[in-house]
Amino acid sequence: MTLERAVTLFAGFMVLLSLALTRWVNPAWVWLTVFVGFNLMQSSITGFCPAAMVMRRLGLRPAGAPANPPVQAGAVPPRL
């Protein structure tokens, strides 16, 4: 799964979760939906996405990135 698809999946899941919480737990959960929507808008304008930063650290790669990054000259391969 690419980084972009993971971010889209996460945002959609959060919207659906917040709507369910709004309906069955407390109407104040609608603010989570507002936050997710605001974050999507600012991410499209600025390119800054905290969820993408976390997912990148977890090992997800952007679309078009090489599956195995090139090895630097003189680098020692990890021992198994």
mmCIF file of the N, C-alpha and C atoms, coordinates in Angstrom:
data_MODEL
# 
_entry.id   MODEL 
# 
loop_
_atom_site.group_PDB 
_atom_site.id 
_atom_site.type_symbol 
_atom_site.label_atom_id 
_atom_site.label_alt_id 
_atom_site.label_comp_id 
_atom_site.label_asym_id 
_atom_site.label_entity_id 
_atom_site.label_seq_id 
_atom_site.pdbx_PDB_ins_code 
_atom_site.Cartn_x 
_atom_site.Cartn_y 
_atom_site.Cartn_z 
_atom_site.occupancy 
_atom_site.B_iso_or_equiv 
_atom_site.pdbx_formal_charge 
_atom_site.auth_seq_id 
_atom_site.auth_comp_id 
_atom_site.auth_asym_id 
_atom_site.auth_atom_id 
_atom_site.pdbx_PDB_model_num 
ATOM 1   N N  . MET A 1 1  ? 0.850   -1.171  0.000  1.00 0.00 ? 1  MET A N  1 
ATOM 2   C CA . MET A 1 1  ? 0.000   0.000   0.000  1.00 0.00 ? 1  MET A CA 1 
ATOM 3   C C  . MET A 1 1  ? 0.892   1.230   0.000  1.00 0.00 ? 1  MET A C  1 
ATOM 4   N N  . THR A 1 2  ? 0.540   2.192   -0.830 1.00 0.00 ? 2  THR A N  1 
ATOM 5   C CA . THR A 1 2  ? 1.335   3.419   -0.906 1.00 0.00 ? 2  THR A CA 1 
ATOM 6   C C  . THR A 1 2  ? 0.933   4.388   0.200  1.00 0.00 ? 2  THR A C  1 
ATOM 7   N N  . LEU A 1 3  ? 1.793   5.343   0.428  1.00 0.00 ? 3  LEU A N  1 
ATOM 8   C CA . LEU A 1 3  ? 1.555   6.348   1.460  1.00 0.00 ? 3  LEU A CA 1 
ATOM 9   C C  . LEU A 1 3  ? 0.281   7.141   1.184  1.00 0.00 ? 3  LEU A C  1 
ATOM 10  N N  . GLU A 1 4  ? 0.076   7.529   -0.071 1.00 0.00 ? 4  GLU A N  1 
ATOM 11  C CA . GLU A 1 4  ? -1.093  8.332   -0.416 1.00 0.00 ? 4  GLU A CA 1 
ATOM 12  C C  . GLU A 1 4  ? -2.388  7.566   -0.159 1.00 0.00 ? 4  GLU A C  1 
ATOM 13  N N  . ARG A 1 5  ? -2.411  6.300   -0.531 1.00 0.00 ? 5  ARG A N  1 
ATOM 14  C CA . ARG A 1 5  ? -3.619  5.489   -0.300 1.00 0.00 ? 5  ARG A CA 1 
ATOM 15  C C  . ARG A 1 5  ? -3.879  5.284   1.188  1.00 0.00 ? 5  ARG A C  1 
ATOM 16  N N  . ALA A 1 6  ? -2.816  5.102   1.963  1.00 0.00 ? 6  ALA A N  1 
ATOM 17  C CA . ALA A 1 6  ? -2.962  4.913   3.401  1.00 0.00 ? 6  ALA A CA 1 
ATOM 18  C C  . ALA A 1 6  ? -3.525  6.169   4.064  1.00 0.00 ? 6  ALA A C  1 
ATOM 19  N N  . VAL A 1 7  ? -3.054  7.339   3.640  1.00 0.00 ? 7  VAL A N  1 
ATOM 20  C CA . VAL A 1 7  ? -3.571  8.595   4.210  1.00 0.00 ? 7  VAL A CA 1 
ATOM 21  C C  . VAL A 1 7  ? -5.040  8.766   3.854  1.00 0.00 ? 7  VAL A C  1 
ATOM 22  N N  . THR A 1 8  ? -5.406  8.475   2.606  1.00 0.00 ? 8  THR A N  1 
ATOM 23  C CA . THR A 1 8  ? -6.808  8.582   2.186  1.00 0.00 ? 8  THR A CA 1 
ATOM 24  C C  . THR A 1 8  ? -7.684  7.604   2.959  1.00 0.00 ? 8  THR A C  1 
ATOM 25  N N  . LEU A 1 9  ? -7.202  6.376   3.125  1.00 0.00 ? 9  LEU A N  1 
ATOM 26  C CA . LEU A 1 9  ? -7.949  5.370   3.890  1.00 0.00 ? 9  LEU A CA 1 
ATOM 27  C C  . LEU A 1 9  ? -8.135  5.814   5.336  1.00 0.00 ? 9  LEU A C  1 
ATOM 28  N N  . PHE A 1 10 ? -7.072  6.326   5.939  1.00 0.00 ? 10 PHE A N  1 
ATOM 29  C CA . PHE A 1 10 ? -7.136  6.783   7.325  1.00 0.00 ? 10 PHE A CA 1 
ATOM 30  C C  . PHE A 1 10 ? -8.123  7.943   7.482  1.00 0.00 ? 10 PHE A C  1 
ATOM 31  N N  . ALA A 1 11 ? -8.091  8.906   6.566  1.00 0.00 ? 11 ALA A N  1 
ATOM 32  C CA . ALA A 1 11 ? -9.000  10.050  6.641  1.00 0.00 ? 11 ALA A CA 1 
ATOM 33  C C  . ALA A 1 11 ? -10.453 9.596   6.493  1.00 0.00 ? 11 ALA A C  1 
ATOM 34  N N  . GLY A 1 12 ? -10.717 8.706   5.551  1.00 0.00 ? 12 GLY A N  1 
ATOM 35  C CA . GLY A 1 12 ? -12.078 8.195   5.381  1.00 0.00 ? 12 GLY A CA 1 
ATOM 36  C C  . GLY A 1 12 ? -12.561 7.434   6.603  1.00 0.00 ? 12 GLY A C  1 
ATOM 37  N N  . PHE A 1 13 ? -11.683 6.626   7.179  1.00 0.00 ? 13 PHE A N  1 
ATOM 38  C CA . PHE A 1 13 ? -12.039 5.882   8.391  1.00 0.00 ? 13 PHE A CA 1 
ATOM 39  C C  . PHE A 1 13 ? -12.361 6.832   9.539  1.00 0.00 ? 13 PHE A C  1 
ATOM 40  N N  . MET A 1 14 ? -11.548 7.891   9.701  1.00 0.00 ? 14 MET A N  1 
ATOM 41  C CA . MET A 1 14 ? -11.786 8.839   10.785 1.00 0.00 ? 14 MET A CA 1 
ATOM 42  C C  . MET A 1 14 ? -13.107 9.587   10.610 1.00 0.00 ? 14 MET A C  1 
ATOM 43  N N  . VAL A 1 15 ? -13.461 9.930   9.375  1.00 0.00 ? 15 VAL A N  1 
ATOM 44  C CA . VAL A 1 15 ? -14.737 10.607  9.130  1.00 0.00 ? 15 VAL A CA 1 
ATOM 45  C C  . VAL A 1 15 ? -15.895 9.679   9.488  1.00 0.00 ? 15 VAL A C  1 
ATOM 46  N N  . LEU A 1 16 ? -15.838 8.440   9.029  1.00 0.00 ? 16 LEU A N  1 
ATOM 47  C CA . LEU A 1 16 ? -16.917 7.493   9.338  1.00 0.00 ? 16 LEU A CA 1 
ATOM 48  C C  . LEU A 1 16 ? -16.994 7.197   10.831 1.00 0.00 ? 16 LEU A C  1 
ATOM 49  N N  . LEU A 1 17 ? -15.845 7.048   11.488 1.00 0.00 ? 17 LEU A N  1 
ATOM 50  C CA . LEU A 1 17 ? -15.831 6.811   12.928 1.00 0.00 ? 17 LEU A CA 1 
ATOM 51  C C  . LEU A 1 17 ? -16.443 7.987   13.680 1.00 0.00 ? 17 LEU A C  1 
ATOM 52  N N  . SER A 1 18 ? -16.062 9.206   13.293 1.00 0.00 ? 18 SER A N  1 
ATOM 53  C CA . SER A 1 18 ? -16.596 10.375  14.001 1.00 0.00 ? 18 SER A CA 1 
ATOM 54  C C  . SER A 1 18 ? -18.098 10.533  13.763 1.00 0.00 ? 18 SER A C  1 
ATOM 55  N N  . LEU A 1 19 ? -18.576 10.181  12.582 1.00 0.00 ? 19 LEU A N  1 
ATOM 56  C CA . LEU A 1 19 ? -20.020 10.244  12.340 1.00 0.00 ? 19 LEU A CA 1 
ATOM 57  C C  . LEU A 1 19 ? -20.763 9.210   13.181 1.00 0.00 ? 19 LEU A C  1 
ATOM 58  N N  . ALA A 1 20 ? -20.194 8.017   13.306 1.00 0.00 ? 20 ALA A N  1 
ATOM 59  C CA . ALA A 1 20 ? -20.824 6.990   14.151 1.00 0.00 ? 20 ALA A CA 1 
ATOM 60  C C  . ALA A 1 20 ? -20.822 7.427   15.610 1.00 0.00 ? 20 ALA A C  1 
ATOM 61  N N  . LEU A 1 21 ? -19.704 7.992   16.073 1.00 0.00 ? 21 LEU A N  1 
ATOM 62  C CA . LEU A 1 21 ? -19.646 8.469   17.455 1.00 0.00 ? 21 LEU A CA 1 
ATOM 63  C C  . LEU A 1 21 ? -20.627 9.623   17.678 1.00 0.00 ? 21 LEU A C  1 
ATOM 64  N N  . THR A 1 22 ? -20.792 10.477  16.690 1.00 0.00 ? 22 THR A N  1 
ATOM 65  C CA . THR A 1 22 ? -21.750 11.582  16.791 1.00 0.00 ? 22 THR A CA 1 
ATOM 66  C C  . THR A 1 22 ? -23.171 11.047  16.914 1.00 0.00 ? 22 THR A C  1 
ATOM 67  N N  . ARG A 1 23 ? -23.464 10.039  16.139 1.00 0.00 ? 23 ARG A N  1 
ATOM 68  C CA . ARG A 1 23 ? -24.831 9.490   16.122 1.00 0.00 ? 23 ARG A CA 1 
ATOM 69  C C  . ARG A 1 23 ? -25.149 8.717   17.387 1.00 0.00 ? 23 ARG A C  1 
ATOM 70  N N  . TRP A 1 24 ? -24.205 7.862   17.843 1.00 0.00 ? 24 TRP A N  1 
ATOM 71  C CA . TRP A 1 24 ? -24.550 6.923   18.912 1.00 0.00 ? 24 TRP A CA 1 
ATOM 72  C C  . TRP A 1 24 ? -23.926 7.229   20.271 1.00 0.00 ? 24 TRP A C  1 
ATOM 73  N N  . VAL A 1 25 ? -22.995 8.181   20.358 1.00 0.00 ? 25 VAL A N  1 
ATOM 74  C CA . VAL A 1 25 ? -22.373 8.461   21.651 1.00 0.00 ? 25 VAL A CA 1 
ATOM 75  C C  . VAL A 1 25 ? -22.711 9.875   22.127 1.00 0.00 ? 25 VAL A C  1 
ATOM 76  N N  . ASN A 1 26 ? -22.248 10.879  21.358 1.00 0.00 ? 26 ASN A N  1 
ATOM 77  C CA . ASN A 1 26 ? -22.464 12.256  21.783 1.00 0.00 ? 26 ASN A CA 1 
ATOM 78  C C  . ASN A 1 26 ? -22.347 13.164  20.556 1.00 0.00 ? 26 ASN A C  1 
ATOM 79  N N  . PRO A 1 27 ? -23.267 14.084  20.374 1.00 0.00 ? 27 PRO A N  1 
ATOM 80  C CA . PRO A 1 27 ? -23.211 14.981  19.215 1.00 0.00 ? 27 PRO A CA 1 
ATOM 81  C C  . PRO A 1 27 ? -21.935 15.832  19.132 1.00 0.00 ? 27 PRO A C  1 
ATOM 82  N N  . ALA A 1 28 ? -21.226 15.998  20.232 1.00 0.00 ? 28 ALA A N  1 
ATOM 83  C CA . ALA A 1 28 ? -19.999 16.798  20.213 1.00 0.00 ? 28 ALA A CA 1 
ATOM 84  C C  . ALA A 1 28 ? -18.890 16.150  19.379 1.00 0.00 ? 28 ALA A C  1 
ATOM 85  N N  . TRP A 1 29 ? -19.004 14.856  19.082 1.00 0.00 ? 29 TRP A N  1 
ATOM 86  C CA . TRP A 1 29 ? -18.007 14.176  18.256 1.00 0.00 ? 29 TRP A CA 1 
ATOM 87  C C  . TRP A 1 29 ? -17.984 14.706  16.826 1.00 0.00 ? 29 TRP A C  1 
ATOM 88  N N  . VAL A 1 30 ? -18.967 15.500  16.443 1.00 0.00 ? 30 VAL A N  1 
ATOM 89  C CA . VAL A 1 30 ? -18.965 16.088  15.105 1.00 0.00 ? 30 VAL A CA 1 
ATOM 90  C C  . VAL A 1 30 ? -17.734 16.973  14.909 1.00 0.00 ? 30 VAL A C  1 
ATOM 91  N N  . TRP A 1 31 ? -17.144 17.468  15.998 1.00 0.00 ? 31 TRP A N  1 
ATOM 92  C CA . TRP A 1 31 ? -15.948 18.296  15.891 1.00 0.00 ? 31 TRP A CA 1 
ATOM 93  C C  . TRP A 1 31 ? -14.751 17.504  15.376 1.00 0.00 ? 31 TRP A C  1 
ATOM 94  N N  . LEU A 1 32 ? -14.742 16.193  15.574 1.00 0.00 ? 32 LEU A N  1 
ATOM 95  C CA . LEU A 1 32 ? -13.687 15.375  14.986 1.00 0.00 ? 32 LEU A CA 1 
ATOM 96  C C  . LEU A 1 32 ? -13.814 15.380  13.465 1.00 0.00 ? 32 LEU A C  1 
ATOM 97  N N  . THR A 1 33 ? -15.035 15.318  12.967 1.00 0.00 ? 33 THR A N  1 
ATOM 98  C CA . THR A 1 33 ? -15.261 15.401  11.520 1.00 0.00 ? 33 THR A CA 1 
ATOM 99  C C  . THR A 1 33 ? -14.778 16.746  10.985 1.00 0.00 ? 33 THR A C  1 
ATOM 100 N N  . VAL A 1 34 ? -15.076 17.811  11.721 1.00 0.00 ? 34 VAL A N  1 
ATOM 101 C CA . VAL A 1 34 ? -14.633 19.149  11.321 1.00 0.00 ? 34 VAL A CA 1 
ATOM 102 C C  . VAL A 1 34 ? -13.103 19.208  11.291 1.00 0.00 ? 34 VAL A C  1 
ATOM 103 N N  . PHE A 1 35 ? -12.459 18.644  12.298 1.00 0.00 ? 35 PHE A N  1 
ATOM 104 C CA . PHE A 1 35 ? -10.999 18.644  12.360 1.00 0.00 ? 35 PHE A CA 1 
ATOM 105 C C  . PHE A 1 35 ? -10.391 17.881  11.183 1.00 0.00 ? 35 PHE A C  1 
ATOM 106 N N  . VAL A 1 36 ? -10.946 16.710  10.875 1.00 0.00 ? 36 VAL A N  1 
ATOM 107 C CA . VAL A 1 36 ? -10.430 15.918  9.753  1.00 0.00 ? 36 VAL A CA 1 
ATOM 108 C C  . VAL A 1 36 ? -10.595 16.686  8.441  1.00 0.00 ? 36 VAL A C  1 
ATOM 109 N N  . GLY A 1 37 ? -11.758 17.291  8.246  1.00 0.00 ? 37 GLY A N  1 
ATOM 110 C CA . GLY A 1 37 ? -11.989 18.070  7.033  1.00 0.00 ? 37 GLY A CA 1 
ATOM 111 C C  . GLY A 1 37 ? -11.040 19.251  6.930  1.00 0.00 ? 37 GLY A C  1 
ATOM 112 N N  . PHE A 1 38 ? -10.830 19.953  8.041  1.00 0.00 ? 38 PHE A N  1 
ATOM 113 C CA . PHE A 1 38 ? -9.898  21.083  8.043  1.00 0.00 ? 38 PHE A CA 1 
ATOM 114 C C  . PHE A 1 38 ? -8.478  20.614  7.741  1.00 0.00 ? 38 PHE A C  1 
ATOM 115 N N  . ASN A 1 39 ? -8.082  19.491  8.320  1.00 0.00 ? 39 ASN A N  1 
ATOM 116 C CA . ASN A 1 39 ? -6.744  18.957  8.088  1.00 0.00 ? 39 ASN A CA 1 
ATOM 117 C C  . ASN A 1 39 ? -6.555  18.557  6.622  1.00 0.00 ? 39 ASN A C  1 
ATOM 118 N N  . LEU A 1 40 ? -7.590  17.985  6.004  1.00 0.00 ? 40 LEU A N  1 
ATOM 119 C CA . LEU A 1 40 ? -7.502  17.639  4.584  1.00 0.00 ? 40 LEU A CA 1 
ATOM 120 C C  . LEU A 1 40 ? -7.342  18.891  3.729  1.00 0.00 ? 40 LEU A C  1 
ATOM 121 N N  . MET A 1 41 ? -8.067  19.944  4.070  1.00 0.00 ? 41 MET A N  1 
ATOM 122 C CA . MET A 1 41 ? -7.966  21.188  3.302  1.00 0.00 ? 41 MET A CA 1 
ATOM 123 C C  . MET A 1 41 ? -6.586  21.822  3.446  1.00 0.00 ? 41 MET A C  1 
ATOM 124 N N  . GLN A 1 42 ? -6.083  21.933  4.670  1.00 0.00 ? 42 GLN A N  1 
ATOM 125 C CA . GLN A 1 42 ? -4.774  22.560  4.854  1.00 0.00 ? 42 GLN A CA 1 
ATOM 126 C C  . GLN A 1 42 ? -3.674  21.698  4.253  1.00 0.00 ? 42 GLN A C  1 
ATOM 127 N N  . SER A 1 43 ? -3.823  20.391  4.265  1.00 0.00 ? 43 SER A N  1 
ATOM 128 C CA . SER A 1 43 ? -2.832  19.506  3.660  1.00 0.00 ? 43 SER A CA 1 
ATOM 129 C C  . SER A 1 43 ? -2.774  19.687  2.148  1.00 0.00 ? 43 SER A C  1 
ATOM 130 N N  . SER A 1 44 ? -3.925  19.888  1.530  1.00 0.00 ? 44 SER A N  1 
ATOM 131 C CA . SER A 1 44 ? -3.934  20.083  0.079  1.00 0.00 ? 44 SER A CA 1 
ATOM 132 C C  . SER A 1 44 ? -3.321  21.421  -0.314 1.00 0.00 ? 44 SER A C  1 
ATOM 133 N N  . ILE A 1 45 ? -3.376  22.407  0.578  1.00 0.00 ? 45 ILE A N  1 
ATOM 134 C CA . ILE A 1 45 ? -2.818  23.727  0.283  1.00 0.00 ? 45 ILE A CA 1 
ATOM 135 C C  . ILE A 1 45 ? -1.323  23.788  0.608  1.00 0.00 ? 45 ILE A C  1 
ATOM 136 N N  . THR A 1 46 ? -0.943  23.267  1.777  1.00 0.00 ? 46 THR A N  1 
ATOM 137 C CA . THR A 1 46 ? 0.437   23.403  2.244  1.00 0.00 ? 46 THR A CA 1 
ATOM 138 C C  . THR A 1 46 ? 1.316   22.210  1.933  1.00 0.00 ? 46 THR A C  1 
ATOM 139 N N  . GLY A 1 47 ? 0.717   21.030  1.761  1.00 0.00 ? 47 GLY A N  1 
ATOM 140 C CA . GLY A 1 47 ? 1.501   19.814  1.560  1.00 0.00 ? 47 GLY A CA 1 
ATOM 141 C C  . GLY A 1 47 ? 1.978   19.196  2.858  1.00 0.00 ? 47 GLY A C  1 
ATOM 142 N N  . PHE A 1 48 ? 1.617   19.789  4.002  1.00 0.00 ? 48 PHE A N  1 
ATOM 143 C CA . PHE A 1 48 ? 2.008   19.279  5.311  1.00 0.00 ? 48 PHE A CA 1 
ATOM 144 C C  . PHE A 1 48 ? 0.899   18.385  5.856  1.00 0.00 ? 48 PHE A C  1 
ATOM 145 N N  . CYS A 1 49 ? 1.229   17.126  6.135  1.00 0.00 ? 49 CYS A N  1 
ATOM 146 C CA . CYS A 1 49 ? 0.240   16.189  6.661  1.00 0.00 ? 49 CYS A CA 1 
ATOM 147 C C  . CYS A 1 49 ? 0.870   15.374  7.790  1.00 0.00 ? 49 CYS A C  1 
ATOM 148 N N  . PRO A 1 50 ? 0.448   15.614  9.034  1.00 0.00 ? 50 PRO A N  1 
ATOM 149 C CA . PRO A 1 50 ? 1.016   14.865  10.156 1.00 0.00 ? 50 PRO A CA 1 
ATOM 150 C C  . PRO A 1 50 ? 0.820   13.347  10.031 1.00 0.00 ? 50 PRO A C  1 
ATOM 151 N N  . ALA A 1 51 ? -0.327  12.922  9.527  1.00 0.00 ? 51 ALA A N  1 
ATOM 152 C CA . ALA A 1 51 ? -0.566  11.486  9.371  1.00 0.00 ? 51 ALA A CA 1 
ATOM 153 C C  . ALA A 1 51 ? 0.426   10.879  8.384  1.00 0.00 ? 51 ALA A C  1 
ATOM 154 N N  . ALA A 1 52 ? 0.726   11.590  7.309  1.00 0.00 ? 52 ALA A N  1 
ATOM 155 C CA . ALA A 1 52 ? 1.693   11.087  6.332  1.00 0.00 ? 52 ALA A CA 1 
ATOM 156 C C  . ALA A 1 52 ? 3.087   10.995  6.944  1.00 0.00 ? 52 ALA A C  1 
ATOM 157 N N  . MET A 1 53 ? 3.432   11.941  7.797  1.00 0.00 ? 53 MET A N  1 
ATOM 158 C CA . MET A 1 53 ? 4.736   11.892  8.449  1.00 0.00 ? 53 MET A CA 1 
ATOM 159 C C  . MET A 1 53 ? 4.859   10.654  9.328  1.00 0.00 ? 53 MET A C  1 
ATOM 160 N N  . VAL A 1 54 ? 3.803   10.358  10.081 1.00 0.00 ? 54 VAL A N  1 
ATOM 161 C CA . VAL A 1 54 ? 3.816   9.177   10.952 1.00 0.00 ? 54 VAL A CA 1 
ATOM 162 C C  . VAL A 1 54 ? 3.872   7.906   10.110 1.00 0.00 ? 54 VAL A C  1 
ATOM 163 N N  . MET A 1 55 ? 3.069   7.846   9.066  1.00 0.00 ? 55 MET A N  1 
ATOM 164 C CA . MET A 1 55 ? 3.034   6.643   8.230  1.00 0.00 ? 55 MET A CA 1 
ATOM 165 C C  . MET A 1 55 ? 4.354   6.435   7.486  1.00 0.00 ? 55 MET A C  1 
ATOM 166 N N  . ARG A 1 56 ? 5.012   7.513   7.111  1.00 0.00 ? 56 ARG A N  1 
ATOM 167 C CA . ARG A 1 56 ? 6.321   7.395   6.459  1.00 0.00 ? 56 ARG A CA 1 
ATOM 168 C C  . ARG A 1 56 ? 7.326   6.790   7.430  1.00 0.00 ? 56 ARG A C  1 
ATOM 169 N N  . ARG A 1 57 ? 7.268   7.200   8.693  1.00 0.00 ? 57 ARG A N  1 
ATOM 170 C CA . ARG A 1 57 ? 8.170   6.623   9.696  1.00 0.00 ? 57 ARG A CA 1 
ATOM 171 C C  . ARG A 1 57 ? 7.850   5.161   9.973  1.00 0.00 ? 57 ARG A C  1 
ATOM 172 N N  . LEU A 1 58 ? 6.606   4.762   9.728  1.00 0.00 ? 58 LEU A N  1 
ATOM 173 C CA . LEU A 1 58 ? 6.223   3.358   9.902  1.00 0.00 ? 58 LEU A CA 1 
ATOM 174 C C  . LEU A 1 58 ? 6.637   2.498   8.709  1.00 0.00 ? 58 LEU A C  1 
ATOM 175 N N  . GLY A 1 59 ? 7.169   3.129   7.659  1.00 0.00 ? 59 GLY A N  1 
ATOM 176 C CA . GLY A 1 59 ? 7.699   2.360   6.542  1.00 0.00 ? 59 GLY A CA 1 
ATOM 177 C C  . GLY A 1 59 ? 6.923   2.440   5.248  1.00 0.00 ? 59 GLY A C  1 
ATOM 178 N N  . LEU A 1 60 ? 5.829   3.169   5.203  1.00 0.00 ? 60 LEU A N  1 
ATOM 179 C CA . LEU A 1 60 ? 5.093   3.297   3.948  1.00 0.00 ? 60 LEU A CA 1 
ATOM 180 C C  . LEU A 1 60 ? 5.842   4.238   3.019  1.00 0.00 ? 60 LEU A C  1 
ATOM 181 N N  . ARG A 1 61 ? 5.813   3.923   1.736  1.00 0.00 ? 61 ARG A N  1 
ATOM 182 C CA . ARG A 1 61 ? 6.536   4.718   0.752  1.00 0.00 ? 61 ARG A CA 1 
ATOM 183 C C  . ARG A 1 61 ? 5.553   5.410   -0.186 1.00 0.00 ? 61 ARG A C  1 
ATOM 184 N N  . PRO A 1 62 ? 5.929   6.603   -0.666 1.00 0.00 ? 62 PRO A N  1 
ATOM 185 C CA . PRO A 1 62 ? 5.085   7.296   -1.641 1.00 0.00 ? 62 PRO A CA 1 
ATOM 186 C C  . PRO A 1 62 ? 4.992   6.513   -2.947 1.00 0.00 ? 62 PRO A C  1 
ATOM 187 N N  . ALA A 1 63 ? 3.950   6.773   -3.707 1.00 0.00 ? 63 ALA A N  1 
ATOM 188 C CA . ALA A 1 63 ? 3.790   6.113   -5.005 1.00 0.00 ? 63 ALA A CA 1 
ATOM 189 C C  . ALA A 1 63 ? 4.972   6.475   -5.901 1.00 0.00 ? 63 ALA A C  1 
ATOM 190 N N  . GLY A 1 64 ? 5.494   5.496   -6.607 1.00 0.00 ? 64 GLY A N  1 
ATOM 191 C CA . GLY A 1 64 ? 6.611   5.719   -7.505 1.00 0.00 ? 64 GLY A CA 1 
ATOM 192 C C  . GLY A 1 64 ? 7.974   5.626   -6.848 1.00 0.00 ? 64 GLY A C  1 
ATOM 193 N N  . ALA A 1 65 ? 8.019   5.462   -5.528 1.00 0.00 ? 65 ALA A N  1 
ATOM 194 C CA . ALA A 1 65 ? 9.306   5.322   -4.843 1.00 0.00 ? 65 ALA A CA 1 
ATOM 195 C C  . ALA A 1 65 ? 9.838   3.908   -5.071 1.00 0.00 ? 65 ALA A C  1 
ATOM 196 N N  . PRO A 1 66 ? 11.142  3.749   -5.142 1.00 0.00 ? 66 PRO A N  1 
ATOM 197 C CA . PRO A 1 66 ? 11.684  2.399   -5.339 1.00 0.00 ? 66 PRO A CA 1 
ATOM 198 C C  . PRO A 1 66 ? 11.367  1.508   -4.143 1.00 0.00 ? 66 PRO A C  1 
ATOM 199 N N  . ALA A 1 67 ? 11.103  0.245   -4.441 1.00 0.00 ? 67 ALA A N  1 
ATOM 200 C CA . ALA A 1 67 ? 10.759  -0.706  -3.377 1.00 0.00 ? 67 ALA A CA 1 
ATOM 201 C C  . ALA A 1 67 ? 11.934  -0.903  -2.430 1.00 0.00 ? 67 ALA A C  1 
ATOM 202 N N  . ASN A 1 68 ? 13.127  -0.999  -2.963 1.00 0.00 ? 68 ASN A N  1 
ATOM 203 C CA . ASN A 1 68 ? 14.326  -1.145  -2.149 1.00 0.00 ? 68 ASN A CA 1 
ATOM 204 C C  . ASN A 1 68 ? 15.254  0.020   -2.470 1.00 0.00 ? 68 ASN A C  1 
ATOM 205 N N  . PRO A 1 69 ? 15.505  0.898   -1.515 1.00 0.00 ? 69 PRO A N  1 
ATOM 206 C CA . PRO A 1 69 ? 16.373  2.034   -1.797 1.00 0.00 ? 69 PRO A CA 1 
ATOM 207 C C  . PRO A 1 69 ? 17.774  1.552   -2.157 1.00 0.00 ? 69 PRO A C  1 
ATOM 208 N N  . PRO A 1 70 ? 18.488  2.304   -2.994 1.00 0.00 ? 70 PRO A N  1 
ATOM 209 C CA . PRO A 1 70 ? 19.826  1.878   -3.382 1.00 0.00 ? 70 PRO A CA 1 
ATOM 210 C C  . PRO A 1 70 ? 20.774  1.843   -2.194 1.00 0.00 ? 70 PRO A C  1 
ATOM 211 N N  . VAL A 1 71 ? 21.703  0.917   -2.230 1.00 0.00 ? 71 VAL A N  1 
ATOM 212 C CA . VAL A 1 71 ? 22.692  0.770   -1.162 1.00 0.00 ? 71 VAL A CA 1 
ATOM 213 C C  . VAL A 1 71 ? 23.852  1.707   -1.452 1.00 0.00 ? 71 VAL A C  1 
ATOM 214 N N  . GLN A 1 72 ? 24.309  2.414   -0.448 1.00 0.00 ? 72 GLN A N  1 
ATOM 215 C CA . GLN A 1 72 ? 25.439  3.325   -0.613 1.00 0.00 ? 72 GLN A CA 1 
ATOM 216 C C  . GLN A 1 72 ? 26.725  2.535   -0.748 1.00 0.00 ? 72 GLN A C  1 
ATOM 217 N N  . ALA A 1 73 ? 27.646  3.078   -1.501 1.00 0.00 ? 73 ALA A N  1 
ATOM 218 C CA . ALA A 1 73 ? 28.940  2.430   -1.688 1.00 0.00 ? 73 ALA A CA 1 
ATOM 219 C C  . ALA A 1 73 ? 29.646  2.327   -0.340 1.00 0.00 ? 73 ALA A C  1 
ATOM 220 N N  . GLY A 1 74 ? 30.132  1.157   -0.036 1.00 0.00 ? 74 GLY A N  1 
ATOM 221 C CA . GLY A 1 74 ? 30.862  0.940   1.218  1.00 0.00 ? 74 GLY A CA 1 
ATOM 222 C C  . GLY A 1 74 ? 29.972  0.634   2.394  1.00 0.00 ? 74 GLY A C  1 
ATOM 223 N N  . ALA A 1 75 ? 28.656  0.607   2.188  1.00 0.00 ? 75 ALA A N  1 
ATOM 224 C CA . ALA A 1 75 ? 27.737  0.326   3.295  1.00 0.00 ? 75 ALA A CA 1 
ATOM 225 C C  . ALA A 1 75 ? 27.776  -1.166  3.616  1.00 0.00 ? 75 ALA A C  1 
ATOM 226 N N  . VAL A 1 76 ? 27.696  -1.476  4.866  1.00 0.00 ? 76 VAL A N  1 
ATOM 227 C CA . VAL A 1 76 ? 27.710  -2.869  5.311  1.00 0.00 ? 76 VAL A CA 1 
ATOM 228 C C  . VAL A 1 76 ? 26.270  -3.342  5.392  1.00 0.00 ? 76 VAL A C  1 
ATOM 229 N N  . PRO A 1 77 ? 25.931  -4.461  4.723  1.00 0.00 ? 77 PRO A N  1 
ATOM 230 C CA . PRO A 1 77 ? 24.559  -4.955  4.801  1.00 0.00 ? 77 PRO A CA 1 
ATOM 231 C C  . PRO A 1 77 ? 24.225  -5.427  6.208  1.00 0.00 ? 77 PRO A C  1 
ATOM 232 N N  . PRO A 1 78 ? 22.957  -5.319  6.608  1.00 0.00 ? 78 PRO A N  1 
ATOM 233 C CA . PRO A 1 78 ? 22.577  -5.759  7.959  1.00 0.00 ? 78 PRO A CA 1 
ATOM 234 C C  . PRO A 1 78 ? 22.772  -7.264  8.121  1.00 0.00 ? 78 PRO A C  1 
ATOM 235 N N  . ARG A 1 79 ? 23.160  -7.672  9.308  1.00 0.00 ? 79 ARG A N  1 
ATOM 236 C CA . ARG A 1 79 ? 23.342  -9.094  9.594  1.00 0.00 ? 79 ARG A CA 1 
ATOM 237 C C  . ARG A 1 79 ? 22.014  -9.712  9.978  1.00 0.00 ? 79 ARG A C  1 
ATOM 238 N N  . LEU A 1 80 ? 21.801  -10.900 9.533  1.00 0.00 ? 80 LEU A N  1 
ATOM 239 C CA . LEU A 1 80 ? 20.558  -11.607 9.853  1.00 0.00 ? 80 LEU A CA 1 
ATOM 240 C C  . LEU A 1 80 ? 20.727  -12.527 11.006 1.00 0.00 ? 80 LEU A C  1 
# 
